[in-house]
Amino acid sequence: MSASQGPTLRELAVQALSSVEHGYDLLAPKFDFTPYRTPQPVLDAVTRTLSELGPFERGLDLCCGTGAGIPVLRAVCRERIAGVDFSAGMLAVGRARTPGGEAVDWIRADVRALPFAPAAFDLVVSFGAFGHFLPGERPGLFSQVRSVLAPGGRFAFPVAAPARPGSLGYWALLGFDAAMRVRNALWRPRFVMYYRDFALADVTRELADAGFRVELYALDELGRRPDGSPRCRLVVATAV
């Protein structure tokens, strides 16, 4: 985090005690200077893999925030691209940073009820947003994505390998999850951010149930673990 441009501890505390929507509205002006923004190496690796699977025509960034994924779509899509998010503040920042003349639609909506016609897109991407959905909400979300994809369209998102039990990353994620659950037990409105609930095996099954064929691509640019497995994979779900 940039000490000069990122949010202060007080600002983060106010955000954490807000709803998800209002919290991101508050954080939006400084969001790109926090660790929450998808790192550029991840975006670059996803762009490389999708370039090999494309090109695509129309693209959507699901839960786009300030638009980190928009350049990925711009690189692999030949027609209009769009970003959808429920935070007006995040969308405003993304819109303001879009170079003039670029055809990007910034749309405020709840992605659990997408406001698009059937088969409106050939590619949907998402980066780091699924922790904001409870496990019971994911099947409906995946069905919504399937409904706006043309037959053969792709839904793609990166998934990092889980932290090994006992590692620093494991305990950090466990501690964050526990703190969120205590916060939500004691405070309203809730702030849903439960990344430990996003298990790849469960997600793969839910995607298949929603009408997708799922493939996994190693993002080798991001390295491999000591056992040789990739540190990050790209989930590519094809509408069938």
Secondary structure, DSSP 8 states (H G I E B T S, - for coil): --TTTS--HHHHHHHHTS-HHHHHHHHGGGGGGSTTS--HHHHHHHHHHHHHH--BSSEEEET-TTTTTHHHHHHHBSS-EEEEES-HHHHHHHHHTS-TT--EEEEE--GGG--S-TT-EEEEEE-S-GGGS-GGGHHHHHHHHHHHEEEEEEEEEEEE----TTSHHHHHHHHHHHHHHHHHHHSSS-----GGG--HHHHHHHHHHTTEEEEEEE-GGG-B-TTS-BSEEEEEEEE-
